[in-house]
Amino acid sequence: MIWLRVVLAVALLLQAVSSGLPLVAFVAYRLGLIHPTSGPAATMAPLWRATPAWQLAVWLLAILVLLAAAFSLVLRRSALLLYIVAIVANFGLQQLMQRSDAYRQVFGAATPGFDYARLAILALVGVLIWWVEQQPARRKGGLP
């Protein structure tokens, strides 16, 4: 089952990277590294200005916990609780951010179907992590 653990760990890593890239843009804007005057960065500026620092900290923490879950999977340690904490924090923060006026100004109305589809995929990954953690480890001699 190590191959499934590795595949799940890669999926978690990709989720962390996907979640982390917008965070990098937020931080770069806050540090003055991005000066949006036109284009996509200028469109995002109202959201970047309106997002409080504590939300960015929670976002970063969720990404780090997700990476810890991926690392735990590869090390054959329990990762389900870490995964659940990261996904609940990330999804909850996303829902909170989508309710802000700045978010609606930048993105318009959110499409609930996408959120439910994403939530279903995240739940499926959680079930797979639970399942792989239930499988007994095989010994090198071929005997259980």
N, CA, C and O atoms as CSV, one atom per row, in Angstrom:
chain,resi,resn,atom,element,x,y,z
A,1,MET,N,N,0.797,-1.196,0.000
A,1,MET,CA,C,0.000,0.000,0.000
A,1,MET,C,C,0.847,1.270,0.000
A,1,MET,O,O,0.308,2.377,-0.002
A,2,ILE,N,N,2.157,1.114,0.002
A,2,ILE,CA,C,2.997,2.314,0.015
A,2,ILE,C,C,2.777,3.148,-1.237
A,2,ILE,O,O,2.874,4.374,-1.189
A,3,TRP,N,N,2.483,2.498,-2.355
A,3,TRP,CA,C,2.259,3.266,-3.587
A,3,TRP,C,C,1.044,4.168,-3.445
A,3,TRP,O,O,1.064,5.303,-3.919
A,4,LEU,N,N,-0.020,3.681,-2.795
A,4,LEU,CA,C,-1.202,4.509,-2.591
A,4,LEU,C,C,-0.902,5.644,-1.609
A,4,LEU,O,O,-1.393,6.762,-1.771
A,5,ARG,N,N,-0.102,5.350,-0.601
A,5,ARG,CA,C,0.312,6.404,0.335
A,5,ARG,C,C,1.083,7.498,-0.400
A,5,ARG,O,O,0.879,8.685,-0.146
A,6,VAL,N,N,1.962,7.096,-1.303
A,6,VAL,CA,C,2.749,8.076,-2.053
A,6,VAL,C,C,1.847,8.888,-2.983
A,6,VAL,O,O,1.997,10.105,-3.089
A,7,VAL,N,N,0.920,8.224,-3.648
A,7,VAL,CA,C,-0.012,8.932,-4.537
A,7,VAL,C,C,-0.848,9.934,-3.735
A,7,VAL,O,O,-1.037,11.072,-4.164
A,8,LEU,N,N,-1.341,9.514,-2.584
A,8,LEU,CA,C,-2.111,10.426,-1.738
A,8,LEU,C,C,-1.239,11.567,-1.229
A,8,LEU,O,O,-1.693,12.709,-1.163
A,9,ALA,N,N,-0.006,11.275,-0.871
A,9,ALA,CA,C,0.909,12.326,-0.410
A,9,ALA,C,C,1.166,13.346,-1.522
A,9,ALA,O,O,1.213,14.549,-1.264
A,10,VAL,N,N,1.332,12.869,-2.745
A,10,VAL,CA,C,1.524,13.781,-3.886
A,10,VAL,C,C,0.273,14.627,-4.088
A,10,VAL,O,O,0.373,15.822,-4.368
A,11,ALA,N,N,-0.900,14.023,-3.949
A,11,ALA,CA,C,-2.149,14.778,-4.077
A,11,ALA,C,C,-2.230,15.871,-3.007
A,11,ALA,O,O,-2.653,16.992,-3.288
A,12,LEU,N,N,-1.823,15.538,-1.784
A,12,LEU,CA,C,-1.824,16.538,-0.709
A,12,LEU,C,C,-0.800,17.628,-0.978
A,12,LEU,O,O,-1.054,18.805,-0.722
A,13,LEU,N,N,0.350,17.237,-1.489
A,13,LEU,CA,C,1.375,18.217,-1.839
A,13,LEU,C,C,0.868,19.177,-2.909
A,13,LEU,O,O,1.071,20.387,-2.806
A,14,LEU,N,N,0.209,18.642,-3.935
A,14,LEU,CA,C,-0.349,19.484,-4.993
A,14,LEU,C,C,-1.441,20.401,-4.452
A,14,LEU,O,O,-1.548,21.551,-4.876
A,15,GLN,N,N,-2.249,19.903,-3.523
A,15,GLN,CA,C,-3.273,20.742,-2.890
A,15,GLN,C,C,-2.614,21.869,-2.099
A,15,GLN,O,O,-3.078,23.008,-2.133
A,16,ALA,N,N,-1.539,21.554,-1.391
A,16,ALA,CA,C,-0.836,22.583,-0.622
A,16,ALA,C,C,-0.225,23.647,-1.538
A,16,ALA,O,O,-0.296,24.841,-1.245
A,17,VAL,N,N,0.366,23.211,-2.631
A,17,VAL,CA,C,0.950,24.166,-3.594
A,17,VAL,C,C,-0.156,25.018,-4.206
A,17,VAL,O,O,-0.017,26.235,-4.323
A,18,SER,N,N,-1.253,24.376,-4.597
A,18,SER,CA,C,-2.381,25.095,-5.187
A,18,SER,C,C,-2.935,26.133,-4.216
A,18,SER,O,O,-3.296,27.238,-4.621
A,19,SER,N,N,-3.001,25.782,-2.959
A,19,SER,CA,C,-3.498,26.699,-1.947
A,19,SER,C,C,-2.457,27.753,-1.585
A,19,SER,O,O,-2.800,28.864,-1.182
A,20,GLY,N,N,-1.191,27.397,-1.731
A,20,GLY,CA,C,-0.114,28.302,-1.328
A,20,GLY,C,C,0.216,29.393,-2.324
A,20,GLY,O,O,0.684,30.460,-1.928
A,21,LEU,N,N,-0.014,29.157,-3.605
A,21,LEU,CA,C,0.336,30.169,-4.607
A,21,LEU,C,C,-0.417,31.482,-4.417
A,21,LEU,O,O,0.205,32.542,-4.478
A,22,PRO,N,N,-1.735,31.456,-4.189
A,22,PRO,CA,C,-2.408,32.734,-3.925
A,22,PRO,C,C,-1.906,33.401,-2.640
A,22,PRO,O,O,-1.862,34.628,-2.549
A,23,LEU,N,N,-1.533,32.592,-1.656
A,23,LEU,CA,C,-0.999,33.149,-0.413
A,23,LEU,C,C,0.306,33.891,-0.673
A,23,LEU,O,O,0.558,34.937,-0.074
A,24,VAL,N,N,1.127,33.361,-1.555
A,24,VAL,CA,C,2.385,34.027,-1.912
A,24,VAL,C,C,2.097,35.399,-2.518
A,24,VAL,O,O,2.786,36.374,-2.215
A,25,ALA,N,N,1.078,35.471,-3.374
A,25,ALA,CA,C,0.708,36.760,-3.981
A,25,ALA,C,C,0.221,37.739,-2.918
A,25,ALA,O,O,0.577,38.917,-2.948
A,26,PHE,N,N,-0.596,37.253,-1.974
A,26,PHE,CA,C,-1.054,38.106,-0.876
A,26,PHE,C,C,0.133,38.690,-0.113
A,26,PHE,O,O,0.207,39.898,0.111
A,27,VAL,N,N,1.049,37.829,0.278
A,27,VAL,CA,C,2.195,38.257,1.073
A,27,VAL,C,C,3.086,39.206,0.273
A,27,VAL,O,O,3.572,40.202,0.810
A,28,ALA,N,N,3.300,38.904,-0.999
A,28,ALA,CA,C,4.119,39.785,-1.844
A,28,ALA,C,C,3.485,41.174,-1.934
A,28,ALA,O,O,4.193,42.180,-1.905
A,29,TYR,N,N,2.177,41.233,-2.042
A,29,TYR,CA,C,1.488,42.527,-2.081
A,29,TYR,C,C,1.658,43.267,-0.757
A,29,TYR,O,O,1.947,44.464,-0.730
A,30,ARG,N,N,1.472,42.529,0.342
A,30,ARG,CA,C,1.585,43.150,1.669
A,30,ARG,C,C,2.994,43.653,1.950
A,30,ARG,O,O,3.173,44.638,2.667
A,31,LEU,N,N,3.994,42.981,1.389
A,31,LEU,CA,C,5.383,43.403,1.590
A,31,LEU,C,C,5.816,44.481,0.602
A,31,LEU,O,O,6.948,44.960,0.658
A,32,GLY,N,N,4.922,44.858,-0.296
A,32,GLY,CA,C,5.232,45.897,-1.262
A,32,GLY,C,C,6.015,45.413,-2.467
A,32,GLY,O,O,6.586,46.220,-3.200
A,33,LEU,N,N,6.050,44.107,-2.679
A,33,LEU,CA,C,6.775,43.548,-3.817
A,33,LEU,C,C,5.955,43.586,-5.097
A,33,LEU,O,O,6.502,43.490,-6.195
A,34,ILE,N,N,4.634,43.727,-4.954
A,34,ILE,CA,C,3.742,43.846,-6.102
A,34,ILE,C,C,3.074,45.216,-6.033
A,34,ILE,O,O,2.484,45.577,-5.014
A,35,HIS,N,N,3.169,45.964,-7.107
A,35,HIS,CA,C,2.534,47.285,-7.195
A,35,HIS,C,C,1.541,47.257,-8.347
A,35,HIS,O,O,1.866,47.662,-9.463
A,36,PRO,N,N,0.320,46.774,-8.075
A,36,PRO,CA,C,-0.633,46.595,-9.172
A,36,PRO,C,C,-1.154,47.926,-9.707
A,36,PRO,O,O,-1.690,48.747,-8.962
A,37,THR,N,N,-0.989,48.117,-10.991
A,37,THR,CA,C,-1.552,49.291,-11.649
A,37,THR,C,C,-2.530,48.877,-12.739
A,37,THR,O,O,-3.433,49.637,-13.087
A,38,SER,N,N,-2.355,47.682,-13.276
A,38,SER,CA,C,-3.285,47.181,-14.291
A,38,SER,C,C,-3.202,45.665,-14.338
A,38,SER,O,O,-2.316,45.058,-13.737
A,39,GLY,N,N,-4.129,45.068,-15.056
A,39,GLY,CA,C,-4.110,43.622,-15.234
A,39,GLY,C,C,-4.690,42.874,-14.054
A,39,GLY,O,O,-5.384,43.458,-13.222
A,40,PRO,N,N,-4.404,41.567,-13.978
A,40,PRO,CA,C,-4.981,40.718,-12.925
A,40,PRO,C,C,-4.592,41.161,-11.512
A,40,PRO,O,O,-5.398,41.062,-10.588
A,41,ALA,N,N,-3.375,41.643,-11.344
A,41,ALA,CA,C,-2.946,42.071,-10.007
A,41,ALA,C,C,-3.771,43.255,-9.526
A,41,ALA,O,O,-4.120,43.326,-8.348
A,42,ALA,N,N,-4.088,44.180,-10.416
A,42,ALA,CA,C,-4.914,45.327,-10.037
A,42,ALA,C,C,-6.323,44.884,-9.664
A,42,ALA,O,O,-6.957,45.478,-8.792
A,43,THR,N,N,-6.809,43.841,-10.324
A,43,THR,CA,C,-8.133,43.308,-10.006
A,43,THR,C,C,-8.147,42.706,-8.605
A,43,THR,O,O,-9.138,42.825,-7.885
A,44,MET,N,N,-7.049,42.058,-8.217
A,44,MET,CA,C,-6.967,41.393,-6.917
A,44,MET,C,C,-6.684,42.357,-5.765
A,44,MET,O,O,-6.929,42.012,-4.609
A,45,ALA,N,N,-6.181,43.538,-6.048
A,45,ALA,CA,C,-5.749,44.470,-5.000
A,45,ALA,C,C,-6.816,44.753,-3.940
A,45,ALA,O,O,-6.472,44.788,-2.759
A,46,PRO,N,N,-8.102,44.958,-4.293
A,46,PRO,CA,C,-9.086,45.201,-3.223
A,46,PRO,C,C,-9.198,44.033,-2.240
A,46,PRO,O,O,-9.363,44.246,-1.038
A,47,LEU,N,N,-9.110,42.830,-2.736
A,47,LEU,CA,C,-9.172,41.657,-1.861
A,47,LEU,C,C,-7.916,41.570,-1.009
A,47,LEU,O,O,-7.991,41.259,0.180
A,48,TRP,N,N,-6.769,41.841,-1.604
A,48,TRP,CA,C,-5.517,41.795,-0.847
A,48,TRP,C,C,-5.508,42.837,0.267
A,48,TRP,O,O,-4.999,42.578,1.358
A,49,ARG,N,N,-6.068,44.007,-0.003
A,49,ARG,CA,C,-6.109,45.062,1.023
A,49,ARG,C,C,-7.087,44.707,2.137
A,49,ARG,O,O,-6.831,45.011,3.303
A,50,ALA,N,N,-8.193,44.072,1.796
A,50,ALA,CA,C,-9.259,43.825,2.767
A,50,ALA,C,C,-9.039,42.588,3.633
A,50,ALA,O,O,-9.691,42.444,4.667
A,51,THR,N,N,-8.156,41.713,3.243
A,51,THR,CA,C,-7.956,40.468,3.988
A,51,THR,C,C,-7.081,40.730,5.215
A,51,THR,O,O,-5.954,41.206,5.080
A,52,PRO,N,N,-7.590,40.423,6.405
A,52,PRO,CA,C,-6.799,40.656,7.618
A,52,PRO,C,C,-5.631,39.671,7.746
A,52,PRO,O,O,-5.655,38.575,7.186
A,53,ALA,N,N,-4.629,40.087,8.485
A,53,ALA,CA,C,-3.415,39.277,8.651
A,53,ALA,C,C,-3.715,37.940,9.326
A,53,ALA,O,O,-3.065,36.942,9.017
A,54,TRP,N,N,-4.682,37.900,10.239
A,54,TRP,CA,C,-4.966,36.638,10.933
A,54,TRP,C,C,-5.468,35.578,9.956
A,54,TRP,O,O,-5.202,34.390,10.140
A,55,GLN,N,N,-6.203,36.006,8.906
A,55,GLN,CA,C,-6.664,35.036,7.911
A,55,GLN,C,C,-5.488,34.466,7.130
A,55,GLN,O,O,-5.473,33.280,6.799
A,56,LEU,N,N,-4.509,35.304,6.837
A,56,LEU,CA,C,-3.317,34.812,6.142
A,56,LEU,C,C,-2.548,33.829,7.020
A,56,LEU,O,O,-2.012,32.836,6.527
A,57,ALA,N,N,-2.498,34.111,8.332
A,57,ALA,CA,C,-1.804,33.209,9.257
A,57,ALA,C,C,-2.512,31.855,9.343
A,57,ALA,O,O,-1.855,30.814,9.354
A,58,VAL,N,N,-3.838,31.864,9.403
A,58,VAL,CA,C,-4.601,30.606,9.436
A,58,VAL,C,C,-4.410,29.853,8.137
A,58,VAL,O,O,-4.280,28.629,8.143
A,59,TRP,N,N,-4.392,30.567,7.022
A,59,TRP,CA,C,-4.182,29.969,5.708
A,59,TRP,C,C,-2.830,29.265,5.657
A,59,TRP,O,O,-2.734,28.121,5.212
A,60,LEU,N,N,-1.787,29.956,6.115
A,60,LEU,CA,C,-0.443,29.369,6.141
A,60,LEU,C,C,-0.406,28.143,7.051
A,60,LEU,O,O,0.183,27.123,6.694
A,61,LEU,N,N,-1.018,28.238,8.201
A,61,LEU,CA,C,-1.046,27.101,9.127
A,61,LEU,C,C,-1.741,25.893,8.508
A,61,LEU,O,O,-1.286,24.762,8.678
A,62,ALA,N,N,-2.840,26.125,7.792
A,62,ALA,CA,C,-3.550,25.022,7.136
A,62,ALA,C,C,-2.667,24.360,6.076
A,62,ALA,O,O,-2.680,23.138,5.928
A,63,ILE,N,N,-1.912,25.158,5.350
A,63,ILE,CA,C,-1.005,24.613,4.334
A,63,ILE,C,C,0.089,23.774,4.996
A,63,ILE,O,O,0.421,22.691,4.513
A,64,LEU,N,N,0.641,24.266,6.085
A,64,LEU,CA,C,1.701,23.529,6.787
A,64,LEU,C,C,1.177,22.214,7.371
A,64,LEU,O,O,1.879,21.203,7.353
A,65,VAL,N,N,-0.032,22.229,7.878
A,65,VAL,CA,C,-0.626,20.994,8.416
A,65,VAL,C,C,-0.890,20.004,7.281
A,65,VAL,O,O,-0.713,18.798,7.453
A,66,LEU,N,N,-1.310,20.510,6.128
A,66,LEU,CA,C,-1.517,19.645,4.963
A,66,LEU,C,C,-0.200,19.003,4.524
A,66,LEU,O,O,-0.168,17.821,4.180
A,67,LEU,N,N,0.874,19.774,4.537
A,67,LEU,CA,C,2.200,19.215,4.209
A,67,LEU,C,C,2.635,18.187,5.245
A,67,LEU,O,O,3.257,17.181,4.902
A,68,ALA,N,N,2.311,18.434,6.505
A,68,ALA,CA,C,2.628,17.453,7.555
A,68,ALA,C,C,1.852,16.156,7.333
A,68,ALA,O,O,2.382,15.070,7.568
A,69,ALA,N,N,0.611,16.260,6.887
A,69,ALA,CA,C,-0.179,15.059,6.587
A,69,ALA,C,C,0.444,14.282,5.435
A,69,ALA,O,O,0.512,13.054,5.481
A,70,ALA,N,N,0.899,14.989,4.403
A,70,ALA,CA,C,1.549,14.317,3.263
A,70,ALA,C,C,2.815,13.599,3.729
A,70,ALA,O,O,3.054,12.451,3.355
A,71,PHE,N,N,3.615,14.268,4.536
A,71,PHE,CA,C,4.843,13.684,5.062
A,71,PHE,C,C,4.535,12.466,5.931
A,71,PHE,O,O,5.245,11.462,5.872
A,72,SER,N,N,3.479,12.554,6.736
A,72,SER,CA,C,3.085,11.430,7.588
A,72,SER,C,C,2.657,10.219,6.761
A,72,SER,O,O,2.938,9.079,7.131
A,73,LEU,N,N,1.984,10.467,5.656
A,73,LEU,CA,C,1.580,9.346,4.791
A,73,LEU,C,C,2.793,8.578,4.285
A,73,LEU,O,O,2.807,7.347,4.313
A,74,VAL,N,N,3.803,9.295,3.826
A,74,VAL,CA,C,5.003,8.651,3.293
A,74,VAL,C,C,5.739,7.885,4.391
A,74,VAL,O,O,6.306,6.822,4.139
A,75,LEU,N,N,5.727,8.427,5.607
A,75,LEU,CA,C,6.405,7.774,6.727
A,75,LEU,C,C,5.574,6.656,7.359
A,75,LEU,O,O,5.978,6.063,8.359
A,76,ARG,N,N,4.408,6.374,6.766
A,76,ARG,CA,C,3.495,5.339,7.254
A,76,ARG,C,C,2.996,5.633,8.663
A,76,ARG,O,O,2.832,4.732,9.486
A,77,ARG,N,N,2.764,6.888,8.912
A,77,ARG,CA,C,2.190,7.317,10.183
A,77,ARG,C,C,0.770,7.801,9.931
A,77,ARG,O,O,0.368,8.004,8.785
A,78,SER,N,N,0.028,7.981,10.987
A,78,SER,CA,C,-1.350,8.436,10.861
A,78,SER,C,C,-1.383,9.870,10.317
A,78,SER,O,O,-0.699,10.759,10.824
A,79,ALA,N,N,-2.185,10.065,9.287
A,79,ALA,CA,C,-2.268,11.377,8.651
A,79,ALA,C,C,-3.696,11.902,8.602
A,79,ALA,O,O,-3.911,13.062,8.250
A,80,LEU,N,N,-4.664,11.081,8.943
A,80,LEU,CA,C,-6.063,11.454,8.763
A,80,LEU,C,C,-6.445,12.677,9.593
A,80,LEU,O,O,-7.083,13.592,9.072
A,81,LEU,N,N,-6.073,12.713,10.854
A,81,LEU,CA,C,-6.436,13.848,11.703
A,81,LEU,C,C,-5.796,15.147,11.187
A,81,LEU,O,O,-6.440,16.196,11.166
A,82,LEU,N,N,-4.537,15.065,10.776
A,82,LEU,CA,C,-3.872,16.246,10.210
A,82,LEU,C,C,-4.597,16.715,8.945
A,82,LEU,O,O,-4.810,17.910,8.744
A,83,TYR,N,N,-4.967,15.759,8.105
A,83,TYR,CA,C,-5.679,16.092,6.867
A,83,TYR,C,C,-7.006,16.773,7.182
A,83,TYR,O,O,-7.341,17.791,6.577
A,84,ILE,N,N,-7.755,16.218,8.117
A,84,ILE,CA,C,-9.061,16.788,8.466
A,84,ILE,C,C,-8.898,18.211,8.998
A,84,ILE,O,O,-9.640,19.109,8.603
A,85,VAL,N,N,-7.938,18.418,9.885
A,85,VAL,CA,C,-7.707,19.759,10.439
A,85,VAL,C,C,-7.357,20.749,9.323
A,85,VAL,O,O,-7.888,21.859,9.290
A,86,ALA,N,N,-6.472,20.352,8.418
A,86,ALA,CA,C,-6.059,21.248,7.332
A,86,ALA,C,C,-7.218,21.578,6.401
A,86,ALA,O,O,-7.397,22.735,6.019
A,87,ILE,N,N,-7.998,20.583,6.037
A,87,ILE,CA,C,-9.090,20.799,5.093
A,87,ILE,C,C,-10.216,21.608,5.728
A,87,ILE,O,O,-10.782,22.489,5.081
A,88,VAL,N,N,-10.545,21.323,6.980
A,88,VAL,CA,C,-11.594,22.099,7.658
A,88,VAL,C,C,-11.157,23.559,7.787
A,88,VAL,O,O,-11.951,24.466,7.538
A,89,ALA,N,N,-9.908,23.788,8.173
A,89,ALA,CA,C,-9.415,25.173,8.287
A,89,ALA,C,C,-9.416,25.867,6.931
A,89,ALA,O,O,-9.867,27.007,6.816
A,90,ASN,N,N,-8.922,25.196,5.920
A,90,ASN,CA,C,-8.845,25.784,4.584
A,90,ASN,C,C,-10.237,26.045,4.015
A,90,ASN,O,O,-10.497,27.128,3.489
A,91,PHE,N,N,-11.125,25.073,4.114
A,91,PHE,CA,C,-12.471,25.226,3.561
A,91,PHE,C,C,-13.262,26.272,4.338
A,91,PHE,O,O,-13.976,27.082,3.747
A,92,GLY,N,N,-13.134,26.252,5.665
A,92,GLY,CA,C,-13.821,27.256,6.481
A,92,GLY,C,C,-13.343,28.661,6.176
A,92,GLY,O,O,-14.141,29.594,6.087
A,93,LEU,N,N,-12.042,28.806,6.017
A,93,LEU,CA,C,-11.481,30.115,5.678
A,93,LEU,C,C,-11.946,30.559,4.297
A,93,LEU,O,O,-12.247,31.734,4.090
A,94,GLN,N,N,-12.007,29.630,3.359
A,94,GLN,CA,C,-12.494,29.958,2.023
A,94,GLN,C,C,-13.938,30.453,2.085
A,94,GLN,O,O,-14.282,31.445,1.443
A,95,GLN,N,N,-14.779,29.770,2.852
A,95,GLN,CA,C,-16.173,30.192,2.987
A,95,GLN,C,C,-16.270,31.569,3.629
A,95,GLN,O,O,-17.080,32.394,3.207
A,96,LEU,N,N,-15.464,31.821,4.632
A,96,LEU,CA,C,-15.445,33.129,5.290
A,96,LEU,C,C,-15.018,34.230,4.316
A,96,LEU,O,O,-15.630,35.297,4.264
A,97,MET,N,N,-13.969,33.958,3.551
A,97,MET,CA,C,-13.470,34.955,2.607
A,97,MET,C,C,-14.490,35.223,1.498
A,97,MET,O,O,-14.625,36.361,1.049
A,98,GLN,N,N,-15.204,34.195,1.052
A,98,GLN,CA,C,-16.168,34.369,-0.022
A,98,GLN,C,C,-17.370,35.213,0.387
A,98,GLN,O,O,-18.094,35.717,-0.471
A,99,ARG,N,N,-17.582,35.367,1.672
A,99,ARG,CA,C,-18.693,36.175,2.145
A,99,ARG,C,C,-18.333,37.653,2.253
A,99,ARG,O,O,-19.205,38.479,2.520
A,100,SER,N,N,-17.078,37.996,2.052
A,100,SER,CA,C,-16.663,39.403,2.179
A,100,SER,C,C,-17.045,40.195,0.933
A,100,SER,O,O,-17.135,39.654,-0.169
A,101,ASP,N,N,-17.267,41.490,1.140
A,101,ASP,CA,C,-17.599,42.374,0.016
A,101,ASP,C,C,-16.444,42.451,-0.975
A,101,ASP,O,O,-16.667,42.499,-2.185
A,102,ALA,N,N,-15.213,42.464,-0.471
A,102,ALA,CA,C,-14.046,42.558,-1.354
A,102,ALA,C,C,-13.955,41.334,-2.259
A,102,ALA,O,O,-13.624,41.463,-3.438
A,103,TYR,N,N,-14.242,40.155,-1.728
A,103,TYR,CA,C,-14.203,38.939,-2.539
A,103,TYR,C,C,-15.241,39.015,-3.653
A,103,TYR,O,O,-14.945,38.706,-4.807
A,104,ARG,N,N,-16.456,39.427,-3.301
A,104,ARG,CA,C,-17.514,39.535,-4.312
A,104,ARG,C,C,-17.197,40.605,-5.347
A,104,ARG,O,O,-17.586,40.486,-6.509
A,105,GLN,N,N,-16.489,41.652,-4.926
A,105,GLN,CA,C,-16.093,42.694,-5.870
A,105,GLN,C,C,-15.106,42.129,-6.901
A,105,GLN,O,O,-15.172,42.467,-8.083
A,106,VAL,N,N,-14.202,41.276,-6.445
A,106,VAL,CA,C,-13.179,40.716,-7.333
A,106,VAL,C,C,-13.732,39.570,-8.172
A,106,VAL,O,O,-13.513,39.529,-9.383
A,107,PHE,N,N,-14.444,38.642,-7.544
A,107,PHE,CA,C,-14.855,37.412,-8.219
A,107,PHE,C,C,-16.327,37.344,-8.593
A,107,PHE,O,O,-16.722,36.457,-9.349
A,108,GLY,N,N,-17.131,38.236,-8.095
A,108,GLY,CA,C,-18.564,38.129,-8.331
A,108,GLY,C,C,-19.147,37.053,-7.432
A,108,GLY,O,O,-18.546,36.676,-6.426
A,109,ALA,N,N,-20.316,36.563,-7.800
A,109,ALA,CA,C,-20.969,35.512,-6.992
A,109,ALA,C,C,-20.223,34.194,-7.167
A,109,ALA,O,O,-19.908,33.792,-8.287
A,110,ALA,N,N,-19.947,33.530,-6.057
A,110,ALA,CA,C,-19.281,32.218,-6.103
A,110,ALA,C,C,-20.260,31.170,-6.611
A,110,ALA,O,O,-21.460,31.249,-6.348
A,111,THR,N,N,-19.746,30.200,-7.332
A,111,THR,CA,C,-20.571,29.121,-7.849
A,111,THR,C,C,-20.607,27.995,-6.815
A,111,THR,O,O,-19.616,27.284,-6.650
A,112,PRO,N,N,-21.746,27.820,-6.109
A,112,PRO,CA,C,-21.804,26.802,-5.060
A,112,PRO,C,C,-21.532,25.388,-5.561
A,112,PRO,O,O,-20.994,24.576,-4.809
A,113,GLY,N,N,-21.884,25.066,-6.800
A,113,GLY,CA,C,-21.650,23.725,-7.329
A,113,GLY,C,C,-20.181,23.363,-7.320
A,113,GLY,O,O,-19.828,22.221,-7.028
A,114,PHE,N,N,-19.322,24.310,-7.634
A,114,PHE,CA,C,-17.886,24.052,-7.613
A,114,PHE,C,C,-17.428,23.736,-6.199
A,114,PHE,O,O,-16.631,22.820,-5.997
A,115,ASP,N,N,-17.918,24.479,-5.225
A,115,ASP,CA,C,-17.516,24.246,-3.848
A,115,ASP,C,C,-17.946,22.859,-3.369
A,115,ASP,O,O,-17.198,22.184,-2.661
A,116,TYR,N,N,-19.147,22.438,-3.755
A,116,TYR,CA,C,-19.613,21.118,-3.331
A,116,TYR,C,C,-18.843,20.005,-4.036
A,116,TYR,O,O,-18.554,18.971,-3.434
A,117,ALA,N,N,-18.512,20.213,-5.296
A,117,ALA,CA,C,-17.708,19.216,-6.009
A,117,ALA,C,C,-16.329,19.116,-5.373
A,117,ALA,O,O,-15.810,18.017,-5.176
A,118,ARG,N,N,-15.745,20.245,-5.058
A,118,ARG,CA,C,-14.431,20.251,-4.410
A,118,ARG,C,C,-14.503,19.574,-3.041
A,118,ARG,O,O,-13.621,18.796,-2.678
A,119,LEU,N,N,-15.551,19.876,-2.292
A,119,LEU,CA,C,-15.731,19.260,-0.986
A,119,LEU,C,C,-15.875,17.741,-1.111
A,119,LEU,O,O,-15.352,16.998,-0.281
A,120,ALA,N,N,-16.577,17.281,-2.141
A,120,ALA,CA,C,-16.733,15.837,-2.364
A,120,ALA,C,C,-15.385,15.185,-2.669
A,120,ALA,O,O,-15.101,14.091,-2.179
A,121,ILE,N,N,-14.566,15.840,-3.462
A,121,ILE,CA,C,-13.229,15.302,-3.779
A,121,ILE,C,C,-12.369,15.256,-2.527
A,121,ILE,O,O,-11.663,14.276,-2.292
A,122,LEU,N,N,-12.423,16.311,-1.723
A,122,LEU,CA,C,-11.647,16.340,-0.474
A,122,LEU,C,C,-12.109,15.230,0.468
A,122,LEU,O,O,-11.286,14.603,1.134
A,123,ALA,N,N,-13.405,14.987,0.527
A,123,ALA,CA,C,-13.933,13.899,1.365
A,123,ALA,C,C,-13.469,12.547,0.846
A,123,ALA,O,O,-13.125,11.667,1.636
A,124,LEU,N,N,-13.455,12.368,-0.480
A,124,LEU,CA,C,-12.980,11.112,-1.064
A,124,LEU,C,C,-11.518,10.867,-0.713
A,124,LEU,O,O,-11.139,9.743,-0.385
A,125,VAL,N,N,-10.700,11.901,-0.779
A,125,VAL,CA,C,-9.288,11.755,-0.397
A,125,VAL,C,C,-9.193,11.373,1.078
A,125,VAL,O,O,-8.371,10.535,1.450
A,126,GLY,N,N,-10.018,11.975,1.909
A,126,GLY,CA,C,-10.042,11.619,3.330
A,126,GLY,C,C,-10.406,10.155,3.549
A,126,GLY,O,O,-9.806,9.481,4.385
A,127,VAL,N,N,-11.379,9.670,2.806
A,127,VAL,CA,C,-11.779,8.260,2.905
A,127,VAL,C,C,-10.623,7.366,2.455
A,127,VAL,O,O,-10.358,6.342,3.085
A,128,LEU,N,N,-9.944,7.731,1.393
A,128,LEU,CA,C,-8.797,6.939,0.932
A,128,LEU,C,C,-7.669,6.928,1.968
A,128,LEU,O,O,-7.020,5.903,2.176
A,129,ILE,N,N,-7.443,8.063,2.607
A,129,ILE,CA,C,-6.419,8.094,3.668
A,129,ILE,C,C,-6.838,7.170,4.805
A,129,ILE,O,O,-6.026,6.395,5.310
A,130,TRP,N,N,-8.108,7.252,5.209
A,130,TRP,CA,C,-8.594,6.362,6.266
A,130,TRP,C,C,-8.408,4.908,5.863
A,130,TRP,O,O,-7.943,4.094,6.660
A,131,TRP,N,N,-8.776,4.577,4.611
A,131,TRP,CA,C,-8.691,3.196,4.142
A,131,TRP,C,C,-7.253,2.690,4.132
A,131,TRP,O,O,-6.981,1.579,4.586
A,132,VAL,N,N,-6.335,3.497,3.617
A,132,VAL,CA,C,-4.946,3.053,3.535
A,132,VAL,C,C,-4.336,2.906,4.934
A,132,VAL,O,O,-3.447,2.081,5.143
A,133,GLU,N,N,-4.816,3.706,5.883
A,133,GLU,CA,C,-4.313,3.576,7.251
A,133,GLU,C,C,-4.859,2.330,7.949
A,133,GLU,O,O,-4.296,1.889,8.952
A,134,GLN,N,N,-5.944,1.760,7.432
A,134,GLN,CA,C,-6.520,0.553,8.017
A,134,GLN,C,C,-5.836,-0.723,7.526
A,134,GLN,O,O,-6.002,-1.786,8.123
A,135,GLN,N,N,-5.072,-0.618,6.444
A,135,GLN,CA,C,-4.428,-1.791,5.858
A,135,GLN,C,C,-3.221,-2.202,6.708
A,135,GLN,O,O,-2.425,-1.353,7.110
A,136,PRO,N,N,-3.092,-3.483,6.976
A,136,PRO,CA,C,-1.941,-3.932,7.766
A,136,PRO,C,C,-0.650,-3.792,6.956
A,136,PRO,O,O,-0.635,-3.977,5.739
A,137,ALA,N,N,0.414,-3.465,7.655
A,137,ALA,CA,C,1.725,-3.362,6.996
A,137,ALA,C,C,2.237,-4.762,6.695
A,137,ALA,O,O,2.085,-5.673,7.508
A,138,ARG,N,N,2.839,-4.929,5.534
A,138,ARG,CA,C,3.400,-6.238,5.150
A,138,ARG,C,C,4.856,-6.305,5.543
A,138,ARG,O,O,5.593,-5.323,5.442
A,139,ARG,N,N,5.257,-7.468,5.989
A,139,ARG,CA,C,6.669,-7.654,6.345
A,139,ARG,C,C,7.461,-8.034,5.113
A,139,ARG,O,O,6.903,-8.492,4.116
A,140,LYS,N,N,8.758,-7.839,5.190
A,140,LYS,CA,C,9.640,-8.080,4.035
A,140,LYS,C,C,9.656,-9.541,3.622
A,140,LYS,O,O,9.870,-9.830,2.445
A,141,GLY,N,N,9.443,-10.463,4.530
A,141,GLY,CA,C,9.500,-11.888,4.214
A,141,GLY,C,C,8.285,-12.391,3.452
A,141,GLY,O,O,8.237,-13.557,3.059
A,142,GLY,N,N,7.307,-11.524,3.242
A,142,GLY,CA,C,6.124,-11.922,2.502
A,142,GLY,C,C,5.020,-12.469,3.399
A,142,GLY,O,O,3.901,-12.687,2.933
A,143,LEU,N,N,5.314,-12.694,4.675
A,143,LEU,CA,C,4.309,-13.170,5.595
A,143,LEU,C,C,3.693,-11.998,6.348
A,143,LEU,O,O,4.396,-11.058,6.720
A,144,PRO,N,N,2.405,-12.048,6.568
A,144,PRO,CA,C,1.750,-10.944,7.298
A,144,PRO,C,C,2.147,-10.895,8.742
A,144,PRO,O,O,1.682,-10.027,9.481
